[in-house]
């Protein structure tokens, strides 16, 4: 029986808030324990992340992989000192277009989740680290496609959105141990094929650790072909801005993926 590994990363601007999860996946049916949480740790720096993912087939990273094309173009025009374009109106619709990526809009349209703006929110600090990390992964010989299309070694994920898709949304799970414990119980019921082992206490104690596990599950769905791809018209932007993998199957269905 062949074995593959997928990883999930809850990325923060600093190592202290970064978690890494690795799932070991046994080929074949999803009997209890056929997907096992093999590794889970907090405080992960870039060197450790690169070293500990060399044997995994795919890494799901919870962070924006790029910035909105329109935002980047505007900043370049403004920095040049030239007159702005005629469509640089400064109104609300224009600001929203610059603040959000195409994938952010697709996530909201399909799931109702509202990703933070990498251009105007604090997420930008983490995205700076992510840009360097993706470059280092490419330098390590990995295929890095910000759209996440095969054979990319990385895919952008959004755990809170995935919970909505899977019917497991738990408001407050990032804030309280009780909410995380309830979410983990929901996860166990929805995915009896997933073996958490002795890592469950860390998932209850840390929202970062729990999000890393969820990121790995989204990566598992994406690797099996069960996520929303960019359309032909969206692909060029996705390869610049990034593209969030929206799961298209529930956890029960994911458990039947060979």
C-alpha positions in Angstrom: 0.0 0.0 0.0 1.5 3.3 -1.0 1.7 6.3 1.3 1.7 10.0 0.5 2.0 13.0 2.8 0.3 16.4 2.6 1.0 19.3 4.9 -0.8 22.3 6.2 0.7 25.6 7.4 -1.0 28.2 9.5 1.4 31.0 8.6 2.0 34.1 10.7 4.4 37.0 10.3 6.7 35.4 12.9 7.7 31.8 13.7 6.0 32.1 17.1 2.5 32.1 15.5 3.2 29.6 12.8 2.1 25.9 12.9 2.9 23.0 10.7 0.8 19.8 10.3 1.6 16.7 8.3 -0.9 14.1 7.3 0.1 10.6 6.3 -2.3 9.2 3.8 -2.6 5.5 3.0 -3.8 4.8 -0.5 -7.1 3.0 -0.8 -10.4 3.4 1.1 -10.7 5.7 4.1 -10.9 3.2 7.0 -10.5 4.7 10.5 -6.8 5.7 10.8 -6.1 5.6 7.0 -5.3 9.3 7.3 -3.2 10.1 10.3 -1.9 13.3 11.8 1.7 12.3 11.8 3.3 15.6 12.9 2.1 18.8 14.5 4.2 21.6 15.9 4.2 25.3 16.7 6.9 27.9 16.4 8.0 27.0 12.9 10.5 29.1 11.1 11.2 29.1 7.4 14.2 26.8 7.6 12.2 24.2 9.6 9.2 24.4 7.3 11.4 23.9 4.2 13.2 21.0 5.7 10.2 19.2 7.1 8.1 19.4 3.9 10.6 17.9 1.5 8.8 14.6 1.5 5.3 15.9 1.2 3.3 15.9 -2.0 1.5 19.2 -1.4 1.6 22.0 1.2 -1.6 24.0 1.9 -0.6 27.4 3.2 -3.0 29.7 5.0 -1.9 33.1 3.6 -2.4 35.2 0.5 0.1 34.2 -2.2 0.1 37.6 -3.8 -1.4 41.1 -4.1 -4.2 42.4 -6.3 -2.9 43.2 -9.8 -4.9 46.5 -9.8 -3.4 47.5 -6.4 0.2 46.8 -7.6 -0.4 48.7 -10.8 -1.8 51.7 -8.9 1.1 51.8 -6.4 3.6 51.7 -9.3 1.8 54.6 -11.0 1.7 56.6 -7.8 5.3 55.9 -7.0 6.4 57.1 -10.5 5.1 60.6 -9.9 3.1 60.5 -13.1 -0.5 61.5 -13.3 -2.9 58.8 -12.2 -5.1 56.9 -14.7 -8.5 58.2 -15.5 -10.1 55.3 -13.7 -8.3 56.0 -10.5 -11.4 57.6 -9.1 -10.9 57.1 -5.4 -14.5 56.1 -4.8 -15.6 53.1 -2.8 -16.0 50.7 -5.8 -12.5 51.6 -6.9 -11.0 51.1 -3.4 -12.7 47.7 -3.2 -11.4 46.6 -6.6 -7.8 47.5 -5.5 -8.2 46.0 -2.0 -9.3 42.5 -3.0 -8.0 39.8 -5.3 -10.1 37.9 -7.9 -9.9 34.9 -5.7 -11.2 36.8 -2.7 -14.3 37.8 -4.7 -14.9 34.2 -5.8 -14.6 33.0 -2.2 -17.2 35.5 -1.1 -19.6 34.7 -4.0 -19.4 30.9 -3.4 -19.2 30.6 0.3 -20.1 33.9 2.0 -16.7 34.1 3.7 -15.0 37.5 3.4 -11.2 37.2 3.2 -9.1 40.0 4.7 -7.5 42.3 2.2 -3.8 41.6 1.7 -3.4 45.1 0.4 -5.1 47.1 3.2 -5.3 44.8 6.3 -2.6 43.5 8.7 -2.5 40.3 6.7 0.0 42.1 4.5 2.8 41.5 7.1 2.3 37.8 6.9 2.1 37.9 3.1 5.5 39.5 3.0 6.9 36.5 4.8 4.9 34.2 2.5 6.4 35.8 -0.6 9.9 35.1 0.7 8.9 31.6 1.7 7.5 30.7 -1.7 10.7 32.0 -3.3 12.8 29.8 -1.0 10.6 26.8 -1.8 11.2 27.4 -5.5 14.9 27.7 -4.8 14.7 24.4 -3.0 13.5 22.8 -6.2 9.7 22.8 -5.6 7.3 23.8 -8.3 5.5 27.0 -7.1 2.4 28.0 -9.0 0.4 30.6 -7.1 -2.7 29.3 -8.8 -2.0 26.0 -7.1 -2.4 24.0 -10.3 -0.6 20.7 -10.8 2.3 20.0 -10.4 2.6 22.9 -7.9 4.0 21.9 -4.5 1.9 24.6 -2.8 -1.7 25.7 -2.7 -3.3 28.7 -1.0 -6.0 27.7 1.6 -8.4 29.4 3.9 -9.4 27.1 6.8 -12.3 29.3 8.2 -13.9 29.2 4.7 -13.4 25.4 4.5 -15.3 25.0 7.7 -18.2 26.8 6.2 -18.2 24.5 3.2 -18.0 21.5 5.4 -20.8 22.7 7.7 -18.5 22.9 10.7 -18.3 26.6 11.3 -17.7 27.3 15.0 -17.7 31.0 15.8 -15.1 31.7 18.5 -12.9 28.7 17.9 -9.9 30.9 17.5 -10.6 32.5 20.9 -11.6 29.7 23.4 -10.5 26.2 24.3 -14.1 25.1 24.7 -15.0 26.2 21.1 -11.9 24.4 19.8 -12.8 21.2 21.7 -16.3 21.3 20.2 -15.0 21.9 16.7 -12.6 18.9 17.1 -15.5 16.7 18.2 -17.4 17.8 15.1 -14.4 17.1 13.0 -14.0 13.6 14.5 -17.7 12.8 13.7 -17.5 14.2 10.2 -14.2 12.5 9.4 -13.9 9.2 11.3 -11.1 8.2 8.9 -8.9 10.8 10.4 -6.6 9.8 13.3 -5.5 12.7 15.4 -3.4 10.6 17.8 -1.7 12.3 20.7 -1.9 15.7 18.9 -5.4 16.5 19.9 -4.4 18.4 23.1 -2.3 20.8 21.1 -5.2 21.4 18.7 -7.4 22.2 21.7 -4.8 24.5 23.2 -3.8 26.4 20.0 -6.0 27.8 17.2 -2.8 28.0 15.1 -2.3 24.2 15.4 -5.9 23.5 14.7 -5.8 25.7 11.6 -2.7 23.9 10.3 -4.6 20.6 10.5 -7.5 22.1 8.6 -5.1 23.5 6.0 -3.7 20.0 5.5 -7.3 18.7 5.0 -8.0 21.3 2.3 -4.7 20.4 0.6 -5.8 16.7 0.7 -9.1 17.7 -1.1 -7.2 19.9 -3.6 -4.7 17.1 -4.4 -7.6 14.8 -5.1 -9.0 17.3 -7.6 -11.9 18.4 -5.4 -11.5 22.2 -5.4 -12.7 25.1 -7.5 -10.1 25.9 -10.2 -9.7 29.3 -11.8 -11.4 29.7 -15.1 -9.4 30.3 -18.3 -10.2 34.0 -17.9 -9.1 34.0 -14.3 -5.9 32.0 -14.6 -3.4 34.7 -15.4 -4.5 36.8 -12.4 -4.5 33.6 -10.2 -0.9 33.0 -11.1 0.0 36.5 -9.9 -2.4 37.1 -7.1 -2.8 33.6 -5.7 -5.9 31.3 -5.8 -7.7 29.9 -2.7 -8.6 26.3 -2.9 -12.4 26.0 -2.2 -13.2 22.4 -1.4 -16.0 20.9 -3.5 -16.6 17.8 -1.4 -17.6 17.4 2.2 -15.5 15.5 4.7 -17.6 12.4 4.3 -17.1 12.4 0.6 -13.4 13.2 1.0 -13.2 10.1 3.1 -14.3 8.1 0.0 -11.6 9.5 -2.2 -9.1 6.7 -3.1 
